[in-house]
Amino acid sequence: MKKLFVFLLIVSMLVLPALAEPAYPTKGITLIVPWNAGGSSDLIGRLLAADMERTMDVKISVVNTPGATGTIGMNDANLAPHDGYTLIANATPYSHGVLGLADWTPYDWDFLAAYYVPGIIAVNKDSEYKTFDDLYKALKDKPGEVTGGTAGVGSTGYVNMEVLKSADPVFGNYKHIAYTGGAAAVTATLAGEVDFTPQLSNEMIDLLRSGDLIALAALTTDDLTFEGLDYTIPSIKNFLPEVEKVLPLGDAFGLMFPADIPENAKQALEAAYLKATETEPAKNFANEKGVILEALNMADSNALRDATASKVAWILYDNGAAQKSPEEFKIPRP
């Protein structure tokens, strides 16, 4: 009897984990892009999904759900069952909580960082601001008159300006105009609705190459050169050495999902994602869109998430832009 009991105990130990984590995936996956089509999250999410659905042999349906600086789509994913069948295409989720947009913390999401996308300050070709010095002088001399378009409060473009403001208060003098996504902010700059945009390279690279937009400064520690662009974009530190301490400014983009989904789902998603980043389309995307292919695994991506949250959340709070203290979300000060 005792031997039978031991045998049954061993069998139950082997069977119960299998019952707790059913095979994955067995049905289609939804990838929510919490922004309009054409922005960084959308382009990168669709690129990864195209290869991942072949690897995983299931359909990955991409749904654009813009609004509230990406929060609506993020909340939709958070409210769905945490089973690995609802993903998010977005950048590091570091500012939503402190800005009062959401109750979840950065640590509630696991991250897969595929690309690093640098920020660029750009104007349209007919702008009165021909150099970064021209724009900076206008910001300094005419507070509140120079307009800048971003994808909204909490977006990378908005955060870029807040972080620059922490190093030089002059950057707080612009009039912020929020749009529904990075592509919309870039289009507004092209149309002359706003004077400049501090958005991301892949959202404007085609317009930079055509000459319809002019890059005045790169928010990087080094000058930037892009394939198909006949000039070098100077680092902003060339004009303002004091801002080097907060560079580089941009963001890592890729995929996210709730951190408490089943472990086998995490492993399958990470493996399919890493395979997708090794493809020729993924490598070509980096050259075509002026971004850096990082292809970080989940552990390294989450470490980047934590470092970014610590840096940016506290800058937003110290600047007065954040409604809540990072301490409420257990984000340590750097």
C-alpha positions in Angstrom: 0.0 0.0 0.0 2.8 2.3 0.9 4.5 1.7 -2.5 1.3 2.4 -4.3 0.9 5.7 -2.4 4.5 6.7 -3.3 3.9 5.8 -7.0 0.7 7.8 -7.2 2.4 10.8 -5.5 5.2 10.7 -8.1 2.7 10.4 -11.0 0.7 13.4 -9.6 3.8 15.5 -9.4 4.6 14.8 -13.0 1.0 15.3 -14.3 -0.1 18.3 -12.4 2.4 20.8 -13.9 1.3 19.6 -17.4 -2.3 20.2 -16.4 -1.5 23.6 -15.0 0.2 24.8 -18.2 -1.7 23.5 -21.3 0.0 23.4 -24.7 0.8 26.8 -26.2 -0.2 28.1 -28.6 -3.3 26.3 -29.6 -5.3 29.3 -31.1 -4.7 32.7 -32.7 -2.9 35.5 -30.9 -4.0 39.1 -30.8 -1.3 41.8 -30.9 -2.6 45.1 -29.7 -0.8 48.2 -31.1 -1.9 51.0 -28.7 -1.2 53.7 -31.3 -2.3 54.6 -34.8 -0.8 52.8 -37.8 2.6 54.1 -39.1 4.4 54.8 -35.8 7.3 53.0 -34.2 5.2 50.5 -32.2 3.0 49.7 -35.2 5.9 49.1 -37.7 8.0 47.1 -35.4 5.1 45.0 -34.0 3.9 44.1 -37.5 7.4 43.2 -38.6 7.9 40.8 -35.6 4.4 39.3 -35.8 4.8 38.4 -39.5 7.6 36.0 -38.7 6.4 34.8 -35.3 3.1 33.6 -36.7 5.0 31.3 -39.1 7.2 30.0 -36.4 4.3 29.4 -34.0 2.0 28.2 -36.7 -0.9 30.4 -35.6 -2.4 33.6 -36.8 -1.3 36.8 -35.1 -4.0 39.4 -35.6 -2.8 43.0 -35.3 -5.3 45.5 -33.8 -4.6 49.2 -33.5 -6.2 50.6 -30.4 -5.0 54.2 -30.0 -5.8 56.6 -27.2 -4.6 58.1 -23.9 -0.9 57.9 -24.9 -1.1 54.2 -25.4 -3.0 53.5 -22.2 -6.2 52.3 -23.7 -4.6 49.4 -25.6 -2.4 48.6 -22.7 -5.4 48.4 -20.4 -7.2 46.2 -22.9 -4.4 43.8 -22.8 -4.2 43.9 -19.0 -7.9 43.2 -18.7 -7.8 40.2 -21.1 -7.0 36.8 -19.7 -3.3 36.6 -18.8 -2.8 33.5 -20.9 -0.3 34.6 -23.5 -2.9 35.2 -26.3 -3.0 39.0 -26.0 0.3 40.8 -26.6 1.3 44.5 -26.8 3.6 46.2 -29.4 5.0 49.2 -27.6 8.1 50.8 -26.0 9.2 50.4 -22.4 6.2 51.0 -20.0 7.8 53.3 -17.6 5.8 56.5 -17.3 2.1 55.5 -17.4 1.8 55.1 -13.6 3.6 58.2 -12.5 1.7 60.3 -15.0 -1.6 59.1 -13.6 -2.6 57.2 -16.7 -2.7 53.7 -15.2 -2.4 51.8 -12.0 -0.1 49.1 -13.1 3.7 49.2 -12.6 6.5 48.7 -15.2 7.1 45.4 -13.5 3.7 44.1 -14.3 4.9 43.6 -17.9 7.6 41.4 -19.4 9.4 43.1 -22.3 11.1 41.9 -25.4 13.2 44.8 -26.8 13.9 44.4 -30.5 15.1 47.8 -31.6 16.5 51.0 -30.1 15.1 54.0 -31.8 16.9 57.4 -31.3 15.1 60.7 -30.9 15.7 63.5 -33.4 14.7 67.1 -33.3 13.4 67.9 -36.8 11.7 70.8 -38.7 10.1 71.0 -42.1 12.2 72.2 -45.0 10.6 75.6 -45.1 11.1 76.3 -41.4 12.6 79.6 -40.3 14.8 77.5 -38.0 17.7 76.4 -40.2 20.0 75.2 -37.4 19.5 73.8 -33.9 21.0 77.1 -32.6 18.2 79.0 -34.3 15.5 76.8 -32.7 17.2 77.0 -29.2 17.4 80.8 -29.4 13.7 81.0 -30.2 12.9 78.8 -27.3 15.0 80.9 -25.0 13.8 84.3 -26.3 10.1 83.5 -27.0 8.8 81.3 -24.2 5.5 79.6 -25.1 5.6 80.7 -28.8 7.5 77.8 -30.3 5.3 74.7 -30.8 6.5 71.1 -30.7 4.4 68.1 -31.7 4.6 64.7 -30.0 2.6 61.6 -29.7 1.2 62.9 -26.4 2.0 63.1 -22.7 4.0 60.0 -21.8 5.1 59.3 -25.3 8.8 59.1 -26.2 8.8 62.5 -27.9 7.2 64.1 -24.8 9.6 62.4 -22.5 12.6 63.4 -24.6 11.7 67.1 -24.0 11.1 66.5 -20.3 14.5 64.8 -19.9 16.2 67.6 -21.8 14.4 70.1 -19.6 16.0 68.4 -16.5 19.4 69.3 -18.0 18.5 72.7 -19.4 15.3 74.6 -18.4 15.0 76.3 -21.8 13.5 73.1 -23.2 10.5 73.7 -21.0 9.7 76.9 -23.0 8.0 75.2 -25.9 4.2 74.9 -26.4 3.4 71.2 -26.4 0.9 69.9 -29.0 -0.2 66.3 -28.6 -1.2 64.1 -31.5 -2.6 60.5 -31.7 0.8 59.0 -32.5 4.3 59.6 -33.7 3.4 59.4 -37.3 0.7 62.1 -36.8 3.1 64.4 -35.0 5.7 64.1 -37.8 2.9 64.8 -40.4 1.9 67.9 -38.4 5.5 69.1 -38.5 5.6 68.5 -42.3 2.4 70.5 -42.7 3.7 73.4 -40.6 1.1 72.9 -37.9 3.9 72.8 -35.4 7.4 74.2 -35.5 9.3 71.1 -34.6 9.0 67.5 -33.4 11.3 65.6 -31.1 9.9 62.2 -32.2 11.7 59.1 -33.3 14.0 58.3 -36.3 11.9 55.6 -38.0 8.8 57.8 -37.9 10.5 60.5 -40.0 13.4 58.8 -41.8 11.7 58.7 -45.3 10.9 62.4 -45.0 14.4 63.2 -44.0 15.7 61.3 -47.0 13.4 63.2 -49.3 14.4 66.5 -47.8 10.9 67.4 -46.7 12.0 67.3 -43.1 15.4 68.6 -41.8 17.1 67.0 -38.8 18.6 69.7 -36.6 20.0 67.5 -33.9 20.2 63.9 -32.8 19.4 63.0 -29.2 22.4 60.7 -29.1 25.9 60.9 -27.7 27.4 60.6 -31.2 26.5 62.1 -34.5 24.1 60.0 -36.6 24.5 58.9 -40.2 21.7 57.1 -42.0 21.8 55.2 -45.3 20.3 57.4 -48.0 20.7 60.6 -46.0 23.3 62.9 -47.5 24.3 64.7 -44.3 25.3 63.8 -40.8 22.9 64.7 -38.0 24.9 66.4 -35.3 24.5 65.2 -31.7 22.7 67.8 -29.6 25.7 67.7 -27.2 27.7 69.6 -29.9 25.5 72.6 -29.2 24.8 72.1 -25.5 27.6 70.0 -23.8 25.6 70.1 -20.5 22.9 67.8 -21.9 25.3 64.9 -22.5 24.6 63.6 -19.0 21.0 62.7 -20.0 21.8 61.2 -23.4 20.9 59.1 -25.3 17.2 59.8 -25.6 15.0 57.5 -27.6 13.4 54.2 -26.7 13.5 50.5 -27.1 10.6 49.0 -29.0 9.3 45.5 -29.2 6.7 43.3 -27.6 5.2 43.1 -24.1 2.8 40.8 -22.3 1.6 40.5 -18.6 4.4 39.2 -16.4 2.2 36.5 -14.9 1.3 34.6 -18.1 2.2 30.8 -18.1 5.9 30.1 -18.2 5.6 27.9 -21.3 3.9 30.7 -23.1 6.7 33.1 -22.2 9.3 30.7 -23.4 7.5 30.1 -26.7 7.0 33.8 -27.3 10.6 34.6 -26.5 11.9 31.9 -28.8 9.7 33.0 -31.7 10.6 36.6 -31.2 14.4 36.0 -31.1 14.1 34.0 -34.3 12.2 36.9 -35.9 15.0 39.3 -35.0 17.5 37.1 -36.9 15.7 37.4 -40.2 16.8 39.4 -43.2 13.6 41.6 -43.0 14.5 42.4 -39.4 18.0 43.4 -40.4 16.9 45.3 -43.4 14.3 47.2 -41.3 17.2 48.6 -39.2 18.9 50.0 -42.3 15.8 51.2 -44.0 14.3 52.9 -40.9 17.3 54.3 -39.2 17.1 52.2 -36.0 19.4 49.9 -34.1 18.6 46.1 -34.0 19.2 45.0 -30.4 17.3 41.7 -30.2 17.5 41.5 -26.4 16.2 38.4 -24.6 13.6 38.8 -22.0 16.0 39.0 -19.0 18.0 41.8 -20.6 14.9 43.5 -21.9 13.4 43.6 -18.4 16.7 44.9 -17.0 16.5 47.7 -19.6 12.9 48.3 -18.6 13.9 48.7 -15.0 16.8 51.1 -15.7 14.7 53.2 -18.0 11.8 53.4 -15.5 14.2 54.4 -12.7 15.8 57.2 -14.8 12.7 58.6 -16.5 10.0 58.3 -13.9 12.1 60.2 -11.4 13.0 62.9 -13.9 9.3 63.3 -14.7 8.5 63.5 -11.0 11.3 66.0 -10.1 10.2 68.1 -13.1 6.7 68.3 -11.8 5.3 66.5 -14.9 4.4 63.4 -12.9 1.2 63.2 -10.8 2.4 60.4 -8.6 5.7 59.6 -6.9 7.6 56.7 -8.4 7.8 55.3 -4.9 4.1 54.4 -5.2 5.1 52.0 -8.0 8.3 50.7 -6.2 10.5 52.4 -8.8 13.9 53.1 -7.1 15.6 56.5 -7.6 18.7 56.0 -9.8 
